[in-house]
Amino acid sequence: MNRRVVMVGAAVALGALLVLAFWLRWQYAQTISLYVDEFTTLWAARRTLELGAPLMPSGVLYTRGLLATYVTALAGALAGLDYITGRVPSILFGLATIAAIFAAGRREWNTRVGWLAALGLALLPEAIVWSGRARFYAQLQFFALLALWAAFWAMEEGRGARGELGGARGEGRVRKTARRQLVFAGLFLLALFSQEETVLLYPPIVIAMIVWHGWRYLLRRDVWPAHLLILAGMALRFAVEILGQPGFFETIQAERPYVGLILDVAAAWPAYASLLVAPERLPWTLAGLLAVTVALIALGRGGWRIAGIDRFHQATLFFAWI
């Protein structure tokens, strides 16, 4: 079959899936009343329109989902701020995430994986809710997915960009890797300013880069500037938290942490188990475990050299690890 016909057919099918996804999210946005946290986001967006920053009447800066507040304020500036307008950015980010996960699945595995991921996300109840609320959830999901994909994409050039080739070809690969690392850094910072818990993704990403290419990989001139940029962004985000909420940050972090690890797995399991083992989700969980098992078998057969196994197995292990 003509490749162009296949591509047009895929584009039409993806468009139809996005129309269905939009309808589901639009129905939620129109018919479900505001969740309590949405009032806070809309109020912060209104203050941003009035003052240029989400300063509450108390003088405290509302920092939760900082970038999402500005995006909501922009939507309000363009179309008037109400609860429907405030929810529209989340709908758009939700649709963009479906397209992005299709592209990631298609590139790193195959077209069937891309379709399965896109269809699952389009119909996932939690994703519909996230994409229908005036909050940072859909925006965070979009930028976090792209940041993880970009990190894996940047690692693709790890061995070829060391400069062993010499001359213009080696320098070209160095520049290519540097650009990819900077794309990763930019997307990671967008996710970080969408929601601060993104910081928890950084350590496993760094560990993955070390496992793939060794710890010296992080010291290379085409890699370390991007990570320095990320660390600077983290410092800036922390400074905004401290300076924007003087005297409050420590109290908030102690009572209900913005950022924290779940260490009591036994206590947390009842709350999260349904996401993995509910009857309608169990097939997805088992399929994921099967893919990881197959990738680990391939890794063992390859002498436990992760850079030496097929690309799609590497993608399985990378995303499962994160």
NUVEXDO-850366 format. One line per 4 residues: number of its first residue (from 0); their letters; for each residue x, z, y of C-alpha. Coordinates in nm, 2 decimals. Layout:
NUM	a	X:Z:Y ~ ...
//
This chain:
0	mnrr	0.00:0.00:0.00 ~ 0.12:-0.08:0.35 ~ 0.29:0.22:0.50 ~ 0.12:0.16:0.84
4	vvmv	-0.22:0.17:0.67 ~ -0.12:0.50:0.50 ~ -0.01:0.65:0.82 ~ -0.33:0.54:1.00
8	gaav	-0.54:0.69:0.72 ~ -0.35:1.02:0.73 ~ -0.39:1.04:1.11 ~ -0.77:0.97:1.08
12	alga	-0.80:1.23:0.80 ~ -0.60:1.49:1.00 ~ -0.82:1.41:1.31 ~ -1.13:1.48:1.10
16	llvl	-0.99:1.81:0.98 ~ -0.91:1.91:1.33 ~ -1.26:1.82:1.44 ~ -1.40:2.05:1.17
20	afwl	-1.15:2.32:1.26 ~ -1.25:2.29:1.63 ~ -1.62:2.31:1.54 ~ -1.57:2.63:1.34
24	rwqy	-1.37:2.79:1.62 ~ -1.60:2.68:1.89 ~ -1.90:2.82:1.70 ~ -1.72:3.16:1.69
28	aqti	-1.63:3.14:2.06 ~ -1.98:3.06:2.16 ~ -2.18:3.30:1.94 ~ -1.96:3.61:1.88
32	slyv	-1.95:3.87:2.15 ~ -1.62:3.98:2.30 ~ -1.40:4.21:2.10 ~ -1.29:4.52:2.29
36	deft	-0.93:4.40:2.34 ~ -1.06:4.07:2.49 ~ -1.19:4.26:2.79 ~ -0.84:4.38:2.86
40	tlwa	-0.69:4.03:2.84 ~ -0.95:3.88:3.07 ~ -0.91:4.17:3.32 ~ -0.53:4.12:3.31
44	arrt	-0.58:3.75:3.36 ~ -0.80:3.81:3.66 ~ -0.54:4.05:3.81 ~ -0.28:3.78:3.75
48	lelg	-0.49:3.53:3.95 ~ -0.53:3.78:4.23 ~ -0.18:3.93:4.24 ~ 0.05:3.69:4.05
52	aplm	0.11:3.96:3.78 ~ -0.11:4.16:3.54 ~ -0.09:4.48:3.74 ~ -0.37:4.72:3.65
56	psgv	-0.53:4.94:3.92 ~ -0.31:5.23:3.80 ~ -0.01:5.03:3.90 ~ 0.10:4.98:3.54
60	lytr	0.19:4.63:3.43 ~ -0.01:4.51:3.13 ~ 0.27:4.38:2.90 ~ 0.09:4.32:2.57
64	glla	0.09:3.95:2.51 ~ 0.24:3.88:2.85 ~ 0.27:3.50:2.81 ~ -0.09:3.48:2.68
68	tyvt	-0.21:3.66:2.99 ~ -0.06:3.39:3.21 ~ -0.20:3.11:2.99 ~ -0.54:3.27:3.01
72	alag	-0.50:3.30:3.39 ~ -0.41:2.93:3.41 ~ -0.72:2.84:3.22 ~ -0.92:3.05:3.46
76	alag	-0.75:2.88:3.76 ~ -0.84:2.54:3.62 ~ -1.20:2.60:3.51 ~ -1.31:2.94:3.64
80	ldyi	-1.24:3.26:3.44 ~ -1.52:3.37:3.20 ~ -1.52:3.46:2.84 ~ -1.55:3.11:2.71
84	tgrv	-1.28:2.97:2.93 ~ -1.06:3.27:2.83 ~ -1.11:3.18:2.47 ~ -1.03:2.80:2.50
88	psil	-0.65:2.84:2.50 ~ -0.67:3.02:2.17 ~ -0.88:2.74:2.02 ~ -0.62:2.48:2.14
92	fgla	-0.33:2.69:2.00 ~ -0.52:2.72:1.67 ~ -0.57:2.35:1.64 ~ -0.21:2.29:1.73
96	tiaa	-0.10:2.53:1.46 ~ -0.30:2.34:1.20 ~ -0.12:2.02:1.30 ~ 0.22:2.20:1.30
100	ifaa	0.18:2.35:0.96 ~ 0.08:2.00:0.83 ~ 0.39:1.85:0.98 ~ 0.61:2.13:0.84
104	grre	0.47:2.11:0.49 ~ 0.50:1.73:0.49 ~ 0.86:1.73:0.61 ~ 1.00:2.02:0.41
108	wntr	0.80:1.97:0.08 ~ 0.57:1.67:0.06 ~ 0.24:1.53:0.20 ~ 0.03:1.72:-0.06
112	vgwl	0.17:2.05:0.05 ~ 0.11:1.96:0.41 ~ -0.25:1.88:0.34 ~ -0.30:2.20:0.14
116	aalg	-0.15:2.42:0.41 ~ -0.35:2.25:0.69 ~ -0.68:2.27:0.50 ~ -0.62:2.63:0.41
120	lall	-0.54:2.73:0.77 ~ -0.83:2.53:0.91 ~ -1.08:2.72:0.69 ~ -0.90:3.06:0.68
124	peai	-1.15:3.32:0.82 ~ -0.88:3.52:1.00 ~ -0.74:3.21:1.16 ~ -1.08:3.12:1.28
128	vwsg	-1.12:3.46:1.44 ~ -0.77:3.45:1.59 ~ -0.84:3.11:1.74 ~ -1.18:3.22:1.88
132	rarf	-1.06:3.53:2.08 ~ -0.91:3.56:2.42 ~ -0.60:3.73:2.28 ~ -0.25:3.64:2.19
136	yaql	-0.30:3.59:1.82 ~ -0.33:3.21:1.80 ~ -0.06:3.16:2.05 ~ 0.18:3.39:1.86
140	qffa	0.10:3.22:1.54 ~ 0.18:2.88:1.69 ~ 0.51:2.97:1.84 ~ 0.62:3.19:1.55
144	llal	0.55:2.91:1.30 ~ 0.75:2.66:1.52 ~ 1.03:2.91:1.57 ~ 1.07:2.97:1.19
148	waaf	1.05:2.59:1.12 ~ 1.31:2.53:1.40 ~ 1.54:2.79:1.26 ~ 1.53:2.63:0.92
152	wame	1.57:2.28:1.08 ~ 1.88:2.41:1.27 ~ 2.04:2.54:0.95 ~ 2.01:2.19:0.80
156	egrg	2.32:2.08:1.00 ~ 2.52:2.39:0.90 ~ 2.77:2.23:0.67 ~ 2.80:1.90:0.85
160	arge	2.86:2.04:1.20 ~ 3.18:2.24:1.14 ~ 3.40:1.97:1.27 ~ 3.58:1.88:0.94
164	lgga	3.50:1.51:1.01 ~ 3.69:1.52:1.34 ~ 3.66:1.27:1.63 ~ 3.33:1.15:1.78
168	rgeg	3.13:1.19:1.46 ~ 3.22:1.55:1.42 ~ 3.15:1.63:1.79 ~ 2.82:1.45:1.76
172	rvrk	2.71:1.68:1.47 ~ 2.82:1.98:1.67 ~ 2.61:1.88:1.96 ~ 2.32:1.80:1.73
176	tarr	2.33:2.15:1.58 ~ 2.37:2.31:1.92 ~ 2.05:2.13:2.04 ~ 1.86:2.24:1.73
180	qlvf	1.97:2.60:1.77 ~ 1.86:2.59:2.14 ~ 1.52:2.46:2.03 ~ 1.49:2.75:1.79
184	aglf	1.60:2.99:2.06 ~ 1.34:2.85:2.31 ~ 1.06:2.87:2.06 ~ 1.16:3.22:1.95
188	llal	1.15:3.34:2.31 ~ 0.81:3.19:2.36 ~ 0.69:3.38:2.06 ~ 0.86:3.69:2.18
192	fsqe	0.68:3.68:2.52 ~ 0.36:3.60:2.34 ~ 0.38:3.92:2.14 ~ 0.67:4.16:2.13
196	etvl	0.66:4.22:1.75 ~ 0.82:3.88:1.72 ~ 1.15:4.08:1.75 ~ 1.10:4.18:1.38
200	lypp	1.15:3.82:1.27 ~ 1.50:3.79:1.41 ~ 1.69:4.01:1.16 ~ 1.56:3.82:0.85
204	ivia	1.63:3.49:1.03 ~ 1.99:3.59:1.10 ~ 2.03:3.72:0.74 ~ 1.91:3.39:0.61
208	mivw	2.16:3.20:0.82 ~ 2.44:3.42:0.68 ~ 2.32:3.37:0.32 ~ 2.30:2.99:0.37
212	hgwr	2.63:2.94:0.56 ~ 2.83:3.26:0.57 ~ 2.87:3.51:0.85 ~ 3.12:3.29:1.04
216	yllr	2.84:3.05:1.10 ~ 2.71:3.27:1.37 ~ 3.04:3.26:1.55 ~ 3.05:2.88:1.58
220	rdvw	3.04:2.73:1.93 ~ 2.73:2.53:1.84 ~ 2.54:2.84:1.71 ~ 2.63:3.16:1.90
224	pahl	2.51:3.05:2.25 ~ 2.15:3.01:2.12 ~ 2.16:3.36:1.97 ~ 2.31:3.51:2.29
228	lila	2.02:3.35:2.47 ~ 1.78:3.52:2.22 ~ 1.95:3.86:2.27 ~ 1.93:3.82:2.65
232	gmal	1.56:3.74:2.61 ~ 1.50:4.05:2.40 ~ 1.68:4.26:2.66 ~ 1.47:4.11:2.94
236	rfav	1.15:4.17:2.74 ~ 1.25:4.53:2.68 ~ 1.33:4.57:3.05 ~ 0.98:4.44:3.14
240	eilg	0.83:4.70:2.91 ~ 1.03:4.99:3.05 ~ 1.01:4.89:3.42 ~ 0.65:4.77:3.40
244	qpgf	0.53:5.10:3.24 ~ 0.74:5.37:3.39 ~ 0.70:5.69:3.20 ~ 0.44:5.54:2.97
248	feti	0.64:5.33:2.72 ~ 0.78:5.63:2.52 ~ 0.43:5.78:2.49 ~ 0.27:5.45:2.38
252	qaer	0.55:5.39:2.13 ~ 0.51:5.73:1.98 ~ 0.13:5.72:1.96 ~ 0.06:5.36:1.87
256	pyvg	0.39:5.16:1.85 ~ 0.40:4.81:1.99 ~ 0.68:4.74:1.75 ~ 0.73:4.92:1.42
260	lild	0.79:4.88:1.05 ~ 0.54:4.98:0.78 ~ 0.76:5.20:0.56 ~ 0.48:5.38:0.36
264	vaaa	0.40:5.08:0.14 ~ 0.17:5.29:-0.09 ~ -0.05:5.39:0.20 ~ -0.05:5.05:0.36
268	wpay	-0.13:4.86:0.04 ~ -0.51:4.94:0.04 ~ -0.54:4.80:0.39 ~ -0.35:4.47:0.32
272	asll	-0.41:4.41:-0.05 ~ -0.72:4.21:0.00 ~ -0.52:3.95:0.19 ~ -0.33:3.88:-0.13
276	vape	-0.54:3.97:-0.43 ~ -0.90:3.92:-0.32 ~ -1.06:3.67:-0.56 ~ -1.07:3.38:-0.31
280	rlpw	-0.71:3.44:-0.21 ~ -0.55:3.51:-0.55 ~ -0.50:3.14:-0.64 ~ -0.29:3.10:-0.32
284	tlag	-0.09:3.41:-0.39 ~ -0.02:3.30:-0.75 ~ 0.07:2.95:-0.64 ~ 0.32:3.09:-0.39
288	llav	0.47:3.32:-0.65 ~ 0.51:3.02:-0.89 ~ 0.68:2.82:-0.62 ~ 0.93:3.10:-0.55
292	tval	0.99:3.15:-0.92 ~ 1.07:2.78:-0.97 ~ 1.30:2.79:-0.67 ~ 1.48:3.09:-0.80
296	ialg	1.53:2.92:-1.14 ~ 1.67:2.62:-0.96 ~ 1.90:2.85:-0.76 ~ 2.03:3.01:-1.08
300	rggw	2.09:2.68:-1.24 ~ 2.28:2.57:-0.94 ~ 2.53:2.86:-0.96 ~ 2.34:3.06:-0.70
304	riag	2.47:2.83:-0.42 ~ 2.16:2.81:-0.21 ~ 2.29:2.52:0.00 ~ 2.33:2.32:-0.32
308	idrf	1.97:2.31:-0.44 ~ 1.70:2.07:-0.33 ~ 1.58:2.09:0.02 ~ 1.22:2.18:-0.07
312	hqat	1.35:2.47:-0.29 ~ 1.55:2.60:0.01 ~ 1.24:2.58:0.23 ~ 1.04:2.78:-0.03
316	lffa	1.30:3.06:-0.04 ~ 1.35:3.06:0.34 ~ 0.98:3.10:0.43 ~ 0.92:3.34:0.14
320	wi	1.21:3.56:0.26 ~ 1.08:3.56:0.62
//
